[in-house]
Amino acid sequence: MIFSQERLPQGAILAVAPMPHVESVSVGFWLGVGGRHESRRQNGMFHFLEHMMFKGTTRRTARQISEEVEGVGGYLNAFTAEEATCYYARASATHLSSVVDVLTDMLLHATFPAVEIERERGVIQEEIRMYEDQPGQVAQEAVNALLFPTNALGRPLAGTSEGVARMKRRDLLNYRRKFYHSGNLFVTVAGKTDLAEVRELIKPLLRRFPAGSRSPYTAVLGRQTAPRFQLIRKQIEQTHFVMAMRGVSLHDPRRSAFRLMSVILGENMSSRLFQTVREEHGLAYSISTGASYYQETGGFYINAGVENSKTEQAIRLTLQTVRKLARRAPSAKELRRAKEYTCGQIHLSLESTDNQMMWMGEGLTGHDRVINPEKLIRQIEAVTPEEVRAAAALLVHNEKLNLAVVSPTAEEEAIRAAARFD
């Protein structure tokens, strides 16, 4: 991956990855703010704001916004995360200027019509209801609330139906005014273009975009001193549970070891949890691990869907599998397989313009710089078996365990008894 990065006079950061062998281009306009920058009362505001940016500008209707990109074979979308919001598009490189103009128009001239706010309020409430019908999502949001009980990281990005009902047009406009400025802006472009072309195309945005400084957030404070549980009754056919423990931050030097630990435990079909819980014991159709990395903290998650009558057994076996890795380092062969998988996934993902654009944006919003993938691969290759064991050892403390269970039959007392590392 070849890229160029520069901080512009207005404070924004631009990164471009020329890919002359392709015919397309992917553009991302990133704001380094997201769900964790919200107050409790305004939970879900950034997600609502993201929706409204597509609902018309002083120059274009909502339909024209989508047609100008989709009408030339491209696509346009956005997402809100905990520490970033991204508006992005992909199209033929011949339409780069029009794609940038559409995104610029949205950021500068979105009008937030009252009728569209009411319509979109209903859309978002339906989105929240959709999540409430997905037991895996319900368990994930519940365990986040256990893991970060006093911080915005523990609240759902879409907010609650009641909270969305309270949001006013002035609230949306105030959030845009407060957070959408050059101090929080990052632009990433990958494809058939170069730095000079993109720099010229974004000048109209930078001339009009307000100035500002990077927005602060409320840090996660304090250590967890006792396990936390939540059991949610739902009349479903399967029990879903999510375990979560505090992990490492974006900047923690142990992050590469932590990533390999997650791969060994549950990120593919040859992982320990998949082989043990599903293949050997037949307790689950799906079981997987994952991690979230934030500025000063992180989370490690184990997600599973199991037969109702085997929930406690699956929980015990899952924790035993983590404990085993924490006590004995993986073999050189197992670690080599995890490294090959991880590095291979990086290489495969960077073959597309979308993923290179996303890679740069995630690096800029998290680190203020693009992470060189080859440097990251060297760090992964340098991880030792003992470092992986030590990463797993960070997790195996009963007082640090958080467990959310969505089930028609599970009993909390039995869940608590099963959820112990010892």
N, C-alpha and C positions, 0 to 999 in steps of 0.2 A: 504494500500500500504506500503510495507516494502522495503527500499532501503538503499544503502550505498554510500557514496560520499567521494572522497579524491582528493586533489590537488597533482599532480605528480611532481617529481623533475624538469621536463622540463617546468613546468608552466601550462600544460594542466590540465583540471579537468575531472575526471572519475566518473560516477554514474552508479550503477547497481541495478536493482530491480529483485531479484530472484523470480521466479514463478514456483516452483517445480511441481505444478499440471498440467502444460501444456507441450506440446511436441515441441513447437516452440520457436524461439528466434528472437527478433527484435533488430537491431543494427543501431545506428545513429552516424555519424561523423559530428559534427557541427562546423561551423566557425562563430564566433560572429561578422560577417560583412555582409552587404547587401546593398540594394539600396541607403540608406542614407549616405553611405561612398563614394559615387561616386561624381566626379565633374560633372558639367552640360554638358560639352563636352563629357564625357565618360559615360553618362547615358545609362544603359543597359549592362554595362561591366560585372557585376557579373553574370547576367543571361546568357550571351554568354559564360562566363568562365564555368559556371555550365554545359552547354550543351557539351562543349569540353572535359570535364573530362571523358566522356563516349566514346570518339572516338579513343581509342587505347593507349596503354602504350608500354614501351620497352619489356614487357613480354607477352602482350595479344593484340589481335586485338579488335576492337569494338564489333564484333560478339562474340568473346570468353568471353568478360566481361559479356555480358548478358547471354550467354549460361551456364556459370559456376554457376550462381545463379538460373536462370530459369530451367536449366536442372535437378536440384534436387528438383523442385517443389516450388521454392521460387520466390521472385520478388525483383527488384532493381529499385530505383528511386531517385529523388532529387527535391528540390525546393529552390527558392530564395525569401527571404522576405526583409522587410525594414532593419531589424537589424540582420539578420542571414541567413546563407546558410546551407542546410542540405543534406547530402548524406546518404541514408538509405536503408536497406534491411531486409527482413524477410525470414526465412527458417526453416526447421527442426533443432532442437538443435544439432543433430548429425553432421550438416554441419556448425556449428558456426565458426570453424577455417578457412574454405575455404571462407566464407562470409567476415570475417574480412580481410583475405588476399587480396581479390578482392578490397575492399574499400581502403585498405592500398596501393595497387598497383596504384589505380587511383590517390590518393593524392600525391604519391611520384614520379610516373613515367609516367604520362600522357605526350604524345609527341606532340600534337597539329599539326598534319600533315596539310600542306598547302591546300591540296585537300579537306580535311575534313572541314577545316575552311570555304572554299568557299561554300561547300555543306550546311553546317550548317547555314551559313549566310542566304541562301535562305530559309531554314526551319524556322528560327526565323522571317524573314520578312513575311512569310506566317502566322505564329502565330500572328503577330501584325495585319495583315489584317483580320484575323479571329475575333480578339477582336473588330476591327473597324466595323464589321458587327453585333455586339451584342450591341443593344442600352443601355442596362443596364450597360455594361462594359464601354461604351463611357461616360455615365453620371457619373459613379463612378470616372473615371480618370479625368474628367473635374472638378468635385467638389473637388477632392484632390488638383488640381492646384489652386483652389480658396482658399482652407483652408490653404495651405502652399505655398504661391506664390513665396517665395524667398528661399525655402529650398528644398533639395533633396526629402523630404517626399512628395512633391507635383508633382513629376515626375513619369511616368510609369516605373514599374520594368523591363519590356522588352525593354525599350527605344523606339526610333522611327525608322522607316524604313531607313530614311536618316542617322541617327546616326550609326545604325548597319552597313550600307554600308561603313562608314568611318573607322571602327575598323580594326586594323592591328594585325598580329600575335604578334609583339613585344609588343603591348598594353596588350594583354591577358597574355603574359608571365610576363610583369612587374606587373600586378595586382596580379598574383599568387605569385610572389616573395615578393611583398610588404605586402600582407594580409594573405597568407596561411602559418601561423607559429604557434608555440605552444602557444603563448600568446593569440591567438584567438581560440584555439582548445578545444572542449568539446566532450567527448565520452559518449554516453548513451546506455545501453543495458538492455533489459527486457526479461525475459523468463527463460527457464530451464538452468540456469548457475549461477555463483557466482562471486564475486569481484575478487578473486584470479585467477580464470581461465581467465577472461577478461583482467586483468592486464598483465598477461603473454602473451596473444595473441597480445596485441597492442605494445609490446616492440619494434618489428621491425620498426613500424611507428615512435615511439618516438625517437629512436636512430638516424633516418635520417631526421626527420621533423625539419625545421629551427627554431631557437629560436626567440623570439620577445616579445613585450609588447602589451597589449590590444590596438587596434586601436581606435583613437578618431573619433568623428563625429562633424558636425556643428550643434549647438543647434538652435532650433526655438526661435527667439527673437521677442519681440514687441507684442503688443495687436492689435487685429482687431478693427478698429474704425468706419467702415461703412460696410453695407451689400454688398455682391458680387454676381453677377448673370452671368450665361452664357446660352444662348439659341443656340442649335445646330439643324439645319434643316436636317431631314432625312425623306425620303419617306417610312414610316413604318405604320403599322396599329394601333399603340397604342402609347401614350405618356409615356415616362419614365422620372421620376425625382428622384434626390437624393439631400436631404438636409444634410448639415453637419455643426456642431458647434464644437468648441474646447472642448475637454473633459478633462480627468484627466490622469496622467502618471501611469506607472507601479508601482511607489513607493508612490503614493498618498494614505493617510489613508482613503480617501473617496471612494476608488475603489470598495469595496464591496457594498456600497450603490448605487453607479453609476451602477453597474452590475444589481442589483435588479430593479432599475429604468428602465433600458433597457428591462428587462424581462416583467415588468408590461406594458410598452408601446407597445412592438411589437415583442417579440421573439417567440411567439407561437400563436395558434389559439384562445386562450382565452384572449389574450392581448387586451388592450384598442383600439389600432389603428385597429387591425384586426376586432374586433367586431363593431367598429364605422364606419370606412371608407368602409369596405367590407360588413359586415353582415347587418348593419342597413341602410346604404345609397346606397350600390351597386355601389360604385364609382371605385373600383379597384378589379382586380383578385388577385393581390399580393401586400402586404405592410408589411414591416418588419423593425426592427431596429437592430443595431449592433454597436460595439465600437472597436476602435483600441487603444492600449496602448503602448506608447514608453517610452524611458528613462526619458524624461523631459516634455513630452506633450502627447496629445491623441486626438482622434476624436470621435464624436458621429454621426451616420448616420441613416437616414430614407430613405428607398428605396421603390419606388412604380411604378407600371405600371397601367395606368388609361385610360379610354375612352377619346379620344381627346377633345370632347366637354365639359368634366367635369374636366379638369385639374385644373382650378382656384378654383373650389369648393373643390376639393380634397386637394389642398394645404392649403386653409383656414381651413378646418376641421382638417387636420393633426396638424397644429400649435395650434388650439384651444384645441386639446386633450393634447398636451404637456403643454400648459399654465394651463390647469385645474389641472394637477398633481402638477405643480409648486406652485399653490395657496392653494391646499388642500391635506394634507397627505393621503395616501391610508389607507383603513380600515385594521384592524388587520387580517381579513379574507383574503383580497386580498394580503397582504404582506406575510401571511403564505403560500398561494398558490405559490407565486413567489419563496419563499425560498425552498419549497418542490421541485419545478421544478428544480431550480438551483442546489441544492445538489444532487437531483436524477440524473441529467445529469452528474455530476462529478463522482458519483459512477458507473453509467453505462459505461462511457467512459473508466474507469480504469480497466475494466474486460479484455481488450485485451492487448497483448504485444506491439502492435504498439502504442496504446495510452499512455501506461505507459512510453515507450521510448520517445514519443513526449512530454509528461508532464515534464519529467526530463530535456529534452533539452531546452524547453522553459523557465524553471526555471533557468537553468544554464546560458543561454545566456542573460537573462534579469536581473537576480539577483545575479549571481555567486553562487547560491545554489539551491538545489531542494526545491520547496515549498511543505511542508507537507500538503496533501489534507485535513486531519482531522483538522488541524489548520485553514486552509482556511474556511472550513465548519463552524467552531466555530465563525469565524469572520462574516460570512454571517448571521448566526443565531442571532448574537448580534445587527444587524442593526435595528434601530427603524423607525417607519413610518415618523417621522420628518426628519430623515437623508435622506430618499428617496425623500421627498418633496424638501429638500435643494439641492439634486443632480439635480433634474429637474429644479430648479430655476437657476442653473448655465447656462442653455441653453437659457432661454427666454429673450433674449436681441436682439432687431432688428439689432443692429450694428454688432452682432456676427454671423448673419445668412449667410450661403453660399448655393446657389441653382443652380444646373445644370439641364437643361431640354433638352431632346432630343425628338423632335416632328415634325410632318409634318405641323401642323397648329397653334401652340401656338404663341402668340404675346408677345414680351418682356414687353411692357408697362402693359399689363394685368397681367402678371406673377409678376412683381414688386408690383403692387397694391395689389395682393392677399397675397404676402409673408410678412405678418406682424403679430407679436404676439398680437398686440393690436387691 
